[in-house]
Amino acid sequence: MKYKIEHDTFGELQVPIDKYWGAQTQRSHQNFVIGDEKMPKEIIKAFGILKYSAAVANNALGLLPDNKKEIITEVCDEILEGKLEEHFPLVVWQTGSGTQSNMNVNEVVANRGNEIAKEHLLHPNDDVNKSQSSNDTYPTALHIASLIAVEDKVIPAVDTLIETFKKLEEEYKDIVKTGRTHLQDAVPITLGQEISGWRKSLERSRDFIATAKESLREIALGGTAVGTGLNTHKDYAVKVAEEISKKSGHKFVTAENKFHALTSRDEIVFVHGAMKALAADLLKIANDVRLLASGPRCGIGELIIPANEPGSSIMPGKVNPTQAEALTMVAVQVMGNDAAIGFAASQGNFELNVFLPLIAYNFLQSARLLSDAMISFNKNCAVGIKPNMEKIEENLNKSLMLVTALNPHIGYEKAAEIAKLAHKEGTTLKEATLKLGYLTEKEFDEIVDPRKMV
């Protein structure tokens, strides 16, 4: 491998000749050989938006000449187009402020920019990082990437699944089936009503996320090292937020209190908590689906779900609820990520939180997994959910909890006596009622009608 010589304030260092990064990136690459988790692509693209916008703002404020602005923005567009991905090699497990990833972007923009300009035009710190510090750029990139992920991926995926459940809810609104509480038979419910509970859960979680995400619009950029805004123009913070909004297509504003914006990650905790609520709902829904579809002969078997692939390497003909299983695993991962984010957010020591890469990695993984899993579950399972009418009718007619309809007519204790007798002797509720002499057959048939009980 051929190398070039790059330097920083620590001295000279060899860097692969075909890479645009510089000495600070190389030092991090060598010093933090920890795990396989790379800095998320979403963060790198957020940095592309940030550096582009900073160059435009600095130029408008008379701090950066036109030729430097043009080159910086051109390279940032290449980052956003995914053309330079191989030049961002750093892992998550680095300095907790994300300083080395900020410098990775600065060095790539400067070196690629100088290649385009055919001269040594840009300096990574003096030009690309002008009016910035890693301490305010990484929290800003975190908010940019997180808001985009929530607005462009998570919420649309939830909406898609909600629409599917709305259609199923309407289609199956007249199918009466056995309800269940405590995993035991309960009074009747319609399949449409059951699905409406799933739909409403998703709508509520969506509303929580939509409310929480507004807090991500405040960005730290302009606070520089500790929140005082040292080395920035008085109008820079407002101007750069405006430019980020234009470039990203998402609304951002400068944080009112930069000291809070650098050290506190409460907004991320709040939004991820709402995503955890979504994960909890998805876990419940997926479990309901796979339990109701259990069988096909020895389980509940009231739902038929799409058969997407063979379910066993040894049992021929077996089909498993694989989409539900994938969705539940994602939900569990999100819950684990939430614990990690909560602990990490508590580590805002003095003027800076130094668990930023971990927070970014876990938050963006949650957003990515939730959106992908909901789309997959919707496409490969939910849209194909069908009722097994034969099994639904069989279970409904066998349910002893239909006896609940008798309470207002003969009282709770007599109704319980009927249910216990029917269960003990393996007879129907009607047979037990007639044997005990509490009602006539005509009276029983008029009262115990499942369709009147929903």
C-alpha positions as a Markdown table, in Angstrom:
| # | Residue | x | y | z |
|---|---|---|---|---|
| 1 | Met | 0.0 | 0.0 | 0.0 |
| 2 | Lys | 1.2 | 3.5 | -0.9 |
| 3 | Tyr | 1.1 | 6.3 | 1.7 |
| 4 | Lys | 1.1 | 10.0 | 1.8 |
| 5 | Ile | 2.4 | 12.1 | 4.7 |
| 6 | Glu | -0.1 | 14.2 | 6.7 |
| 7 | His | 0.5 | 16.2 | 9.7 |
| 8 | Asp | -1.3 | 17.6 | 12.7 |
| 9 | Thr | -0.1 | 19.3 | 15.9 |
| 10 | Phe | 1.3 | 16.0 | 17.1 |
| 11 | Gly | 3.5 | 15.7 | 14.1 |
| 12 | Glu | 3.6 | 13.7 | 10.8 |
| 13 | Leu | 1.8 | 10.5 | 10.1 |
| 14 | Gln | 1.4 | 8.1 | 7.1 |
| 15 | Val | -2.1 | 7.9 | 5.6 |
| 16 | Pro | -3.1 | 5.6 | 2.7 |
| 17 | Ile | -2.6 | 7.6 | -0.4 |
| 18 | Asp | -6.0 | 6.8 | -1.8 |
| 19 | Lys | -7.9 | 8.2 | 1.2 |
| 20 | Tyr | -8.9 | 11.8 | 1.7 |
| 21 | Trp | -8.7 | 11.7 | 5.5 |
| 22 | Gly | -5.8 | 13.3 | 7.4 |
| 23 | Ala | -3.6 | 12.8 | 10.4 |
| 24 | Gln | -6.2 | 13.2 | 13.1 |
| 25 | Thr | -8.5 | 10.6 | 11.5 |
| 26 | Gln | -5.5 | 8.2 | 11.1 |
| 27 | Arg | -4.6 | 8.5 | 14.7 |
| 28 | Ser | -8.1 | 7.7 | 15.8 |
| 29 | His | -8.2 | 4.8 | 13.2 |
| 30 | Gln | -5.1 | 3.4 | 14.8 |
| 31 | Asn | -5.8 | 4.2 | 18.5 |
| 32 | Phe | -9.4 | 2.9 | 18.7 |
| 33 | Val | -9.4 | -0.6 | 17.2 |
| 34 | Ile | -12.6 | -1.4 | 19.2 |
| 35 | Gly | -15.5 | -3.4 | 17.7 |
| 36 | Asp | -17.0 | -3.3 | 14.2 |
| 37 | Glu | -19.6 | -0.6 | 14.8 |
| 38 | Lys | -18.8 | 2.3 | 12.5 |
| 39 | Met | -20.0 | 5.9 | 12.9 |
| 40 | Pro | -23.6 | 5.8 | 11.5 |
| 41 | Lys | -23.9 | 7.0 | 7.9 |
| 42 | Glu | -26.8 | 9.2 | 9.0 |
| 43 | Ile | -24.3 | 11.1 | 11.2 |
| 44 | Ile | -21.8 | 11.6 | 8.4 |
| 45 | Lys | -24.6 | 12.9 | 6.1 |
| 46 | Ala | -25.8 | 15.2 | 8.9 |
| 47 | Phe | -22.2 | 16.5 | 9.1 |
| 48 | Gly | -22.4 | 17.1 | 5.4 |
| 49 | Ile | -25.4 | 19.2 | 5.8 |
| 50 | Leu | -23.8 | 21.0 | 8.8 |
| 51 | Lys | -20.5 | 21.8 | 7.1 |
| 52 | Tyr | -22.3 | 23.0 | 3.9 |
| 53 | Ser | -24.5 | 25.3 | 5.9 |
| 54 | Ala | -21.7 | 26.6 | 8.1 |
| 55 | Ala | -19.8 | 27.5 | 4.9 |
| 56 | Val | -22.8 | 29.4 | 3.5 |
| 57 | Ala | -23.4 | 31.2 | 6.8 |
| 58 | Asn | -19.7 | 32.1 | 7.2 |
| 59 | Asn | -19.7 | 33.4 | 3.6 |
| 60 | Ala | -22.8 | 35.5 | 4.1 |
| 61 | Leu | -21.3 | 37.0 | 7.3 |
| 62 | Gly | -18.1 | 37.9 | 5.4 |
| 63 | Leu | -16.0 | 35.3 | 7.2 |
| 64 | Leu | -15.3 | 32.9 | 4.3 |
| 65 | Pro | -14.4 | 33.9 | 0.7 |
| 66 | Asp | -16.6 | 32.8 | -2.2 |
| 67 | Asn | -14.1 | 30.4 | -3.7 |
| 68 | Lys | -13.7 | 28.5 | -0.4 |
| 69 | Lys | -17.5 | 28.4 | 0.2 |
| 70 | Glu | -18.0 | 27.0 | -3.3 |
| 71 | Ile | -15.5 | 24.2 | -2.9 |
| 72 | Ile | -16.7 | 23.2 | 0.6 |
| 73 | Thr | -20.3 | 23.1 | -0.5 |
| 74 | Glu | -19.4 | 21.0 | -3.6 |
| 75 | Val | -17.6 | 18.4 | -1.5 |
| 76 | Cys | -20.5 | 18.4 | 1.1 |
| 77 | Asp | -22.9 | 17.6 | -1.7 |
| 78 | Glu | -20.6 | 14.6 | -2.7 |
| 79 | Ile | -20.9 | 13.4 | 1.0 |
| 80 | Leu | -24.7 | 13.7 | 0.8 |
| 81 | Glu | -24.8 | 11.8 | -2.4 |
| 82 | Gly | -22.8 | 8.9 | -0.8 |
| 83 | Lys | -19.8 | 9.3 | -3.1 |
| 84 | Leu | -17.2 | 9.5 | -0.3 |
| 85 | Glu | -18.4 | 6.8 | 2.2 |
| 86 | Glu | -15.1 | 4.9 | 2.1 |
| 87 | His | -13.3 | 7.9 | 3.6 |
| 88 | Phe | -15.2 | 7.8 | 6.9 |
| 89 | Pro | -13.6 | 4.7 | 8.7 |
| 90 | Leu | -13.9 | 5.6 | 12.3 |
| 91 | Val | -15.7 | 3.5 | 14.9 |
| 92 | Val | -18.3 | 4.5 | 17.5 |
| 93 | Trp | -16.0 | 3.6 | 20.4 |
| 94 | Gln | -13.7 | 6.7 | 20.2 |
| 95 | Thr | -13.6 | 10.0 | 22.1 |
| 96 | Gly | -17.0 | 10.6 | 23.7 |
| 97 | Ser | -17.4 | 14.0 | 22.2 |
| 98 | Gly | -17.1 | 12.7 | 18.6 |
| 99 | Thr | -14.2 | 15.0 | 18.0 |
| 100 | Gln | -12.4 | 12.6 | 15.7 |
| 101 | Ser | -15.4 | 12.1 | 13.5 |
| 102 | Asn | -15.8 | 15.9 | 13.3 |
| 103 | Met | -12.2 | 16.1 | 12.2 |
| 104 | Asn | -12.6 | 13.2 | 9.9 |
| 105 | Val | -15.3 | 15.2 | 8.0 |
| 106 | Asn | -13.1 | 18.4 | 8.2 |
| 107 | Glu | -10.1 | 16.6 | 6.7 |
| 108 | Val | -12.0 | 14.8 | 4.0 |
| 109 | Val | -13.7 | 18.1 | 2.9 |
| 110 | Ala | -10.4 | 19.9 | 3.0 |
| 111 | Asn | -8.4 | 17.3 | 1.1 |
| 112 | Arg | -11.0 | 16.5 | -1.5 |
| 113 | Gly | -11.7 | 20.2 | -1.9 |
| 114 | Asn | -8.0 | 20.9 | -2.5 |
| 115 | Glu | -8.0 | 18.2 | -5.1 |
| 116 | Ile | -10.9 | 19.8 | -6.9 |
| 117 | Ala | -9.3 | 23.3 | -6.6 |
| 118 | Lys | -5.9 | 21.9 | -7.7 |
| 119 | Glu | -4.2 | 24.0 | -5.0 |
| 120 | His | -3.9 | 24.0 | -1.2 |
| 121 | Leu | -7.0 | 26.1 | -0.7 |
| 122 | Leu | -8.7 | 24.7 | 2.4 |
| 123 | His | -7.5 | 24.0 | 5.9 |
| 124 | Pro | -9.6 | 21.5 | 7.9 |
| 125 | Asn | -9.7 | 23.6 | 11.1 |
| 126 | Asp | -9.4 | 27.2 | 9.8 |
| 127 | Asp | -11.9 | 26.9 | 6.9 |
| 128 | Val | -14.1 | 23.8 | 7.1 |
| 129 | Asn | -14.4 | 24.0 | 10.9 |
| 130 | Lys | -14.7 | 27.8 | 11.0 |
| 131 | Ser | -17.1 | 29.1 | 13.7 |
| 132 | Gln | -17.4 | 25.5 | 15.1 |
| 133 | Ser | -16.2 | 23.2 | 17.7 |
| 134 | Ser | -16.6 | 19.4 | 17.9 |
| 135 | Asn | -18.5 | 20.2 | 21.1 |
| 136 | Asp | -21.3 | 21.9 | 19.3 |
| 137 | Thr | -21.1 | 20.2 | 15.9 |
| 138 | Tyr | -21.6 | 16.6 | 17.1 |
| 139 | Pro | -24.7 | 17.4 | 19.2 |
| 140 | Thr | -26.0 | 19.3 | 16.2 |
| 141 | Ala | -25.4 | 16.5 | 13.8 |
| 142 | Leu | -27.1 | 14.2 | 16.3 |
| 143 | His | -30.3 | 16.3 | 16.2 |
| 144 | Ile | -30.2 | 16.6 | 12.4 |
| 145 | Ala | -29.8 | 12.9 | 11.8 |
| 146 | Ser | -32.3 | 12.0 | 14.5 |
| 147 | Leu | -35.0 | 14.3 | 13.4 |
| 148 | Ile | -34.6 | 13.3 | 9.7 |
| 149 | Ala | -34.8 | 9.6 | 10.7 |
| 150 | Val | -38.0 | 10.1 | 12.8 |
| 151 | Glu | -39.7 | 12.3 | 10.2 |
| 152 | Asp | -38.7 | 10.5 | 7.1 |
| 153 | Lys | -38.6 | 6.9 | 8.3 |
| 154 | Val | -40.3 | 6.1 | 11.6 |
| 155 | Ile | -43.5 | 8.1 | 11.3 |
| 156 | Pro | -44.2 | 7.1 | 7.7 |
| 157 | Ala | -43.7 | 3.4 | 8.6 |
| 158 | Val | -46.1 | 3.7 | 11.5 |
| 159 | Asp | -48.7 | 5.4 | 9.3 |
| 160 | Thr | -48.5 | 2.6 | 6.8 |
| 161 | Leu | -49.2 | -0.1 | 9.4 |
| 162 | Ile | -52.0 | 2.1 | 10.9 |
| 163 | Glu | -53.7 | 2.2 | 7.5 |
| 164 | Thr | -53.5 | -1.5 | 7.1 |
| 165 | Phe | -55.1 | -2.1 | 10.5 |
| 166 | Lys | -57.8 | 0.4 | 9.6 |
| 167 | Lys | -58.7 | -1.6 | 6.5 |
| 168 | Leu | -58.7 | -4.9 | 8.4 |
| 169 | Glu | -60.7 | -3.3 | 11.2 |
| 170 | Glu | -63.5 | -2.3 | 8.8 |
| 171 | Glu | -63.3 | -5.6 | 6.9 |
| 172 | Tyr | -63.7 | -7.8 | 9.9 |
| 173 | Lys | -66.0 | -5.6 | 12.0 |
| 174 | Asp | -68.8 | -8.1 | 12.1 |
| 175 | Ile | -66.8 | -11.2 | 12.9 |
| 176 | Val | -67.6 | -12.2 | 16.5 |
| 177 | Lys | -65.0 | -14.1 | 18.3 |
| 178 | Thr | -63.8 | -15.1 | 21.8 |
| 179 | Gly | -62.1 | -12.3 | 23.8 |
| 180 | Arg | -59.3 | -13.3 | 26.1 |
| 181 | Thr | -58.0 | -11.8 | 29.4 |
| 182 | His | -55.2 | -13.3 | 31.6 |
| 183 | Leu | -54.6 | -15.7 | 28.7 |
| 184 | Gln | -58.1 | -17.2 | 29.6 |
| 185 | Asp | -61.4 | -17.1 | 27.8 |
| 186 | Ala | -63.4 | -14.0 | 28.2 |
| 187 | Val | -66.6 | -12.4 | 26.8 |
| 188 | Pro | -67.0 | -12.0 | 23.1 |
| 189 | Ile | -65.4 | -9.3 | 21.0 |
| 190 | Thr | -65.4 | -8.7 | 17.2 |
| 191 | Leu | -62.2 | -9.2 | 15.3 |
| 192 | Gly | -62.5 | -5.6 | 14.1 |
| 193 | Gln | -62.7 | -4.4 | 17.7 |
| 194 | Glu | -59.6 | -6.4 | 18.6 |
| 195 | Ile | -57.7 | -4.9 | 15.6 |
| 196 | Ser | -58.9 | -1.4 | 16.5 |
| 197 | Gly | -57.0 | -1.8 | 19.8 |
| 198 | Trp | -53.8 | -2.4 | 17.8 |
| 199 | Arg | -54.5 | 0.5 | 15.5 |
| 200 | Lys | -55.2 | 2.9 | 18.4 |
| 201 | Ser | -52.0 | 1.9 | 20.2 |
| 202 | Leu | -50.0 | 2.8 | 17.1 |
| 203 | Glu | -51.8 | 6.1 | 16.7 |
| 204 | Arg | -51.1 | 7.0 | 20.3 |
| 205 | Ser | -47.4 | 6.1 | 20.0 |
| 206 | Arg | -47.2 | 8.0 | 16.8 |
| 207 | Asp | -48.6 | 11.1 | 18.5 |
| 208 | Phe | -46.1 | 10.7 | 21.3 |
| 209 | Ile | -43.2 | 10.6 | 18.8 |
| 210 | Ala | -44.6 | 13.5 | 16.8 |
| 211 | Thr | -44.8 | 15.6 | 20.0 |
| 212 | Ala | -41.4 | 14.6 | 21.3 |
| 213 | Lys | -39.5 | 15.2 | 18.0 |
| 214 | Glu | -40.2 | 18.9 | 18.1 |
| 215 | Ser | -37.5 | 19.2 | 20.8 |
| 216 | Leu | -34.9 | 18.0 | 18.3 |
| 217 | Arg | -35.3 | 21.2 | 16.2 |
| 218 | Glu | -33.1 | 23.1 | 18.6 |
| 219 | Ile | -29.4 | 22.8 | 17.7 |
| 220 | Ala | -26.3 | 23.6 | 19.6 |
| 221 | Leu | -24.3 | 25.0 | 16.7 |
| 222 | Gly | -23.0 | 28.5 | 17.7 |
| 223 | Gly | -22.1 | 27.4 | 21.2 |
| 224 | Thr | -18.6 | 26.3 | 20.2 |
| 225 | Ala | -16.5 | 24.8 | 23.0 |
| 226 | Val | -18.5 | 25.4 | 26.2 |
| 227 | Gly | -21.6 | 27.2 | 25.1 |
| 228 | Thr | -20.3 | 30.8 | 25.2 |
| 229 | Gly | -20.0 | 31.0 | 21.4 |
| 230 | Leu | -16.3 | 32.0 | 21.5 |
| 231 | Asn | -14.9 | 32.7 | 18.0 |
| 232 | Thr | -18.3 | 33.1 | 16.3 |
| 233 | His | -20.0 | 36.1 | 14.7 |
| 234 | Lys | -23.0 | 37.4 | 16.8 |
| 235 | Asp | -25.4 | 36.5 | 14.0 |
| 236 | Tyr | -23.8 | 33.1 | 13.2 |
| 237 | Ala | -26.0 | 30.8 | 15.3 |
| 238 | Val | -29.3 | 32.1 | 13.9 |
| 239 | Lys | -28.0 | 32.2 | 10.4 |
| 240 | Val | -26.5 | 28.7 | 10.3 |
| 241 | Ala | -29.7 | 27.3 | 11.7 |
| 242 | Glu | -31.6 | 28.9 | 8.8 |
| 243 | Glu | -29.1 | 27.4 | 6.3 |
| 244 | Ile | -29.4 | 23.9 | 7.9 |
| 245 | Ser | -33.2 | 24.2 | 7.6 |
| 246 | Lys | -32.9 | 25.0 | 3.9 |
| 247 | Lys | -30.3 | 22.3 | 3.1 |
| 248 | Ser | -32.0 | 19.5 | 5.0 |
| 249 | Gly | -35.6 | 20.4 | 4.2 |
| 250 | His | -36.4 | 20.1 | 8.0 |
| 251 | Lys | -37.0 | 23.0 | 10.3 |
| 252 | Phe | -34.2 | 23.8 | 12.8 |
| 253 | Val | -33.6 | 26.7 | 15.2 |
| 254 | Thr | -30.7 | 27.8 | 17.3 |
| 255 | Ala | -31.0 | 26.6 | 20.9 |
| 256 | Glu | -31.9 | 29.3 | 23.4 |
| 257 | Asn | -29.4 | 28.1 | 25.9 |
| 258 | Lys | -26.2 | 26.7 | 24.4 |
| 259 | Phe | -24.9 | 25.5 | 27.8 |
| 260 | His | -27.8 | 23.1 | 28.0 |
| 261 | Ala | -27.5 | 22.2 | 24.4 |
| 262 | Leu | -23.9 | 21.0 | 24.8 |
| 263 | Thr | -24.2 | 19.0 | 28.0 |
| 264 | Ser | -27.8 | 17.7 | 28.1 |
| 265 | Arg | -29.2 | 15.0 | 25.9 |
| 266 | Asp | -32.7 | 15.1 | 27.4 |
| 267 | Glu | -34.3 | 15.7 | 24.0 |
| 268 | Ile | -32.9 | 12.5 | 22.7 |
| 269 | Val | -34.0 | 10.6 | 25.8 |
| 270 | Phe | -37.5 | 12.0 | 25.4 |
| 271 | Val | -37.8 | 11.1 | 21.7 |
| 272 | His | -36.3 | 7.6 | 22.2 |
| 273 | Gly | -38.7 | 7.0 | 25.1 |
| 274 | Ala | -41.6 | 7.6 | 22.7 |
| 275 | Met | -40.0 | 5.2 | 20.3 |
| 276 | Lys | -39.7 | 2.7 | 23.1 |
| 277 | Ala | -43.4 | 3.1 | 23.7 |
| 278 | Leu | -43.9 | 2.3 | 20.0 |
| 279 | Ala | -41.7 | -0.8 | 20.4 |
| 280 | Ala | -43.8 | -1.9 | 23.4 |
| 281 | Asp | -47.0 | -1.6 | 21.3 |
| 282 | Leu | -45.4 | -3.5 | 18.4 |
| 283 | Leu | -44.2 | -6.3 | 20.7 |
| 284 | Lys | -47.8 | -6.7 | 22.1 |
| 285 | Ile | -49.3 | -6.6 | 18.6 |
| 286 | Ala | -46.8 | -9.1 | 17.2 |
| 287 | Asn | -47.4 | -11.5 | 20.1 |
| 288 | Asp | -51.1 | -11.2 | 19.7 |
| 289 | Val | -50.9 | -12.1 | 16.0 |
| 290 | Arg | -48.6 | -15.1 | 16.5 |
| 291 | Leu | -50.7 | -16.5 | 19.4 |
| 292 | Leu | -53.9 | -16.0 | 17.5 |
| 293 | Ala | -52.3 | -17.7 | 14.5 |
| 294 | Ser | -50.8 | -20.5 | 16.6 |
| 295 | Gly | -51.5 | -24.0 | 15.4 |
| 296 | Pro | -52.6 | -24.7 | 12.7 |
| 297 | Arg | -54.4 | -27.6 | 14.5 |
| 298 | Cys | -53.2 | -27.6 | 18.1 |
| 299 | Gly | -53.2 | -23.9 | 18.9 |
| 300 | Ile | -55.7 | -21.1 | 18.9 |
| 301 | Gly | -55.7 | -20.9 | 15.1 |
| 302 | Glu | -58.2 | -18.0 | 14.7 |
| 303 | Leu | -56.0 | -16.1 | 12.3 |
| 304 | Ile | -54.3 | -17.2 | 9.1 |
| 305 | Ile | -51.1 | -15.4 | 8.3 |
| 306 | Pro | -49.1 | -15.5 | 5.1 |
| 307 | Ala | -46.7 | -18.5 | 4.7 |
| 308 | Asn | -43.5 | -16.9 | 3.5 |
| 309 | Glu | -40.9 | -19.6 | 3.9 |
| 310 | Pro | -40.4 | -23.1 | 5.3 |
| 311 | Gly | -40.4 | -23.1 | 9.0 |
| 312 | Ser | -38.2 | -26.1 | 9.9 |
| 313 | Ser | -35.2 | -27.9 | 8.7 |
| 314 | Ile | -36.6 | -31.2 | 10.1 |
| 315 | Met | -40.4 | -30.9 | 10.3 |
| 316 | Pro | -41.8 | -30.9 | 6.7 |
| 317 | Gly | -44.7 | -28.5 | 6.1 |
| 318 | Lys | -44.1 | -26.4 | 9.2 |
| 319 | Val | -44.7 | -22.7 | 8.8 |
| 320 | Asn | -43.7 | -20.2 | 11.4 |
| 321 | Pro | -44.7 | -16.6 | 12.3 |
| 322 | Thr | -41.4 | -15.3 | 11.2 |
| 323 | Gln | -42.4 | -11.6 | 10.6 |
| 324 | Ala | -43.8 | -11.4 | 14.1 |
| 325 | Glu | -40.7 | -12.9 | 15.6 |
| 326 | Ala | -38.5 | -10.4 | 13.7 |
| 327 | Leu | -40.6 | -7.5 | 14.9 |
| 328 | Thr | -40.5 | -8.7 | 18.5 |
| 329 | Met | -36.7 | -9.0 | 18.4 |
| 330 | Val | -36.5 | -5.4 | 17.1 |
| 331 | Ala | -38.7 | -4.3 | 19.9 |
| 332 | Val | -36.5 | -5.9 | 22.5 |
| 333 | Gln | -33.4 | -4.3 | 20.9 |
| 334 | Val | -35.0 | -0.9 | 21.0 |
| 335 | Met | -35.7 | -1.4 | 24.7 |
| 336 | Gly | -32.1 | -2.3 | 25.3 |
| 337 | Asn | -31.0 | 0.8 | 23.3 |
| 338 | Asp | -33.3 | 2.9 | 25.5 |
| 339 | Ala | -31.5 | 1.8 | 28.6 |
| 340 | Ala | -28.1 | 2.5 | 27.1 |
| 341 | Ile | -29.2 | 6.0 | 25.9 |
| 342 | Gly | -30.7 | 6.8 | 29.3 |
| 343 | Phe | -27.4 | 5.9 | 31.1 |
| 344 | Ala | -25.3 | 7.8 | 28.5 |
| 345 | Ala | -27.5 | 10.9 | 28.7 |
| 346 | Ser | -26.8 | 11.1 | 32.5 |
| 347 | Gln | -23.1 | 11.6 | 31.8 |
| 348 | Gly | -23.3 | 15.3 | 31.0 |
| 349 | Asn | -20.3 | 16.2 | 33.2 |
| 350 | Phe | -19.9 | 20.0 | 33.6 |
| 351 | Glu | -20.2 | 21.6 | 30.1 |
| 352 | Leu | -20.3 | 18.5 | 27.8 |
| 353 | Asn | -21.8 | 15.1 | 27.5 |
| 354 | Val | -19.1 | 12.6 | 26.4 |
| 355 | Phe | -21.2 | 9.6 | 25.4 |
| 356 | Leu | -22.4 | 11.1 | 22.2 |
| 357 | Pro | -21.3 | 8.5 | 19.6 |
| 358 | Leu | -23.0 | 5.7 | 21.7 |
| 359 | Ile | -26.2 | 7.8 | 21.9 |
| 360 | Ala | -26.1 | 8.5 | 18.2 |
| 361 | Tyr | -25.5 | 4.8 | 17.3 |
| 362 | Asn | -28.2 | 3.5 | 19.5 |
| 363 | Phe | -30.8 | 6.1 | 18.6 |
| 364 | Leu | -30.3 | 5.8 | 14.9 |
| 365 | Gln | -30.2 | 2.0 | 15.1 |
| 366 | Ser | -33.6 | 2.1 | 16.8 |
| 367 | Ala | -35.1 | 4.4 | 14.2 |
| 368 | Arg | -33.7 | 2.3 | 11.4 |
| 369 | Leu | -34.8 | -1.1 | 12.9 |
| 370 | Leu | -38.3 | 0.1 | 13.8 |
| 371 | Ser | -39.0 | 1.6 | 10.4 |
| 372 | Asp | -37.6 | -1.4 | 8.5 |
| 373 | Ala | -39.4 | -3.9 | 10.7 |
| 374 | Met | -42.8 | -2.2 | 10.5 |
| 375 | Ile | -42.5 | -2.0 | 6.7 |
| 376 | Ser | -41.5 | -5.7 | 6.6 |
| 377 | Phe | -44.2 | -6.8 | 9.0 |
| 378 | Asn | -46.8 | -4.8 | 7.1 |
| 379 | Lys | -45.8 | -6.1 | 3.7 |
| 380 | Asn | -45.2 | -9.7 | 4.6 |
| 381 | Cys | -47.7 | -10.3 | 7.3 |
| 382 | Ala | -50.3 | -7.7 | 8.3 |
| 383 | Val | -51.8 | -7.1 | 4.9 |
| 384 | Gly | -52.4 | -10.8 | 4.5 |
| 385 | Ile | -54.1 | -11.5 | 7.8 |
| 386 | Lys | -57.2 | -13.6 | 7.3 |
| 387 | Pro | -59.8 | -14.9 | 9.8 |
| 388 | Asn | -60.2 | -18.7 | 10.2 |
| 389 | Met | -63.9 | -18.7 | 10.5 |
| 390 | Glu | -64.3 | -22.4 | 11.3 |
| 391 | Lys | -61.9 | -22.1 | 14.3 |
| 392 | Ile | -63.4 | -18.7 | 15.4 |
| 393 | Glu | -66.9 | -20.2 | 15.5 |
| 394 | Glu | -65.7 | -23.4 | 17.3 |
| 395 | Asn | -63.9 | -21.4 | 20.0 |
| 396 | Leu | -66.8 | -19.0 | 20.4 |
| 397 | Asn | -69.4 | -21.7 | 20.9 |
| 398 | Lys | -67.2 | -23.6 | 23.4 |
| 399 | Ser | -66.5 | -20.5 | 25.5 |
| 400 | Leu | -67.8 | -20.8 | 29.0 |
| 401 | Met | -67.6 | -17.1 | 29.5 |
| 402 | Leu | -70.7 | -16.6 | 27.4 |
| 403 | Val | -72.4 | -17.3 | 30.8 |
| 404 | Thr | -71.6 | -13.7 | 31.7 |
| 405 | Ala | -74.7 | -12.6 | 29.8 |
| 406 | Leu | -76.8 | -14.5 | 32.4 |
| 407 | Asn | -75.6 | -12.3 | 35.3 |
| 408 | Pro | -78.3 | -9.6 | 35.1 |
| 409 | His | -81.0 | -12.4 | 34.9 |
| 410 | Ile | -80.1 | -15.0 | 37.4 |
| 411 | Gly | -77.2 | -13.4 | 39.3 |
| 412 | Tyr | -73.4 | -14.0 | 39.5 |
| 413 | Glu | -73.4 | -17.0 | 41.8 |
| 414 | Lys | -75.9 | -19.0 | 39.8 |
| 415 | Ala | -74.2 | -18.1 | 36.5 |
| 416 | Ala | -70.8 | -19.3 | 38.1 |
| 417 | Glu | -72.5 | -22.6 | 39.1 |
| 418 | Ile | -73.7 | -23.1 | 35.5 |
| 419 | Ala | -70.1 | -22.5 | 34.2 |
| 420 | Lys | -68.5 | -24.8 | 36.7 |
| 421 | Leu | -71.0 | -27.6 | 36.0 |
| 422 | Ala | -70.6 | -27.3 | 32.2 |
| 423 | His | -66.8 | -27.4 | 32.6 |
| 424 | Lys | -66.9 | -30.4 | 35.1 |
| 425 | Glu | -69.2 | -32.5 | 33.0 |
| 426 | Gly | -68.0 | -31.4 | 29.6 |
| 427 | Thr | -71.4 | -30.2 | 28.5 |
| 428 | Thr | -72.6 | -26.9 | 27.0 |
| 429 | Leu | -73.8 | -23.9 | 29.0 |
| 430 | Lys | -77.3 | -24.5 | 27.8 |
| 431 | Glu | -77.3 | -28.1 | 29.0 |
| 432 | Ala | -76.0 | -27.1 | 32.4 |
| 433 | Thr | -78.6 | -24.3 | 32.7 |
| 434 | Leu | -81.4 | -26.6 | 31.8 |
| 435 | Lys | -80.1 | -29.3 | 34.2 |
| 436 | Leu | -80.0 | -26.8 | 37.1 |
| 437 | Gly | -83.5 | -25.5 | 36.1 |
| 438 | Tyr | -82.5 | -21.9 | 36.2 |
| 439 | Leu | -83.9 | -21.0 | 32.7 |
| 440 | Thr | -86.0 | -22.5 | 29.9 |
| 441 | Glu | -84.3 | -23.3 | 26.6 |
| 442 | Lys | -86.2 | -20.4 | 25.0 |
| 443 | Glu | -85.0 | -18.0 | 27.7 |
| 444 | Phe | -81.5 | -19.2 | 27.4 |
| 445 | Asp | -81.4 | -18.7 | 23.6 |
| 446 | Glu | -82.8 | -15.2 | 23.9 |
| 447 | Ile | -80.2 | -14.1 | 26.5 |
| 448 | Val | -77.0 | -15.9 | 25.4 |
| 449 | Asp | -76.4 | -14.5 | 21.9 |
| 450 | Pro | -72.8 | -13.6 | 21.3 |
| 451 | Arg | -73.7 | -11.0 | 18.7 |
| 452 | Lys | -75.6 | -9.1 | 21.4 |
| 453 | Met | -72.6 | -9.1 | 23.7 |
| 454 | Val | -70.2 | -7.0 | 21.6 |
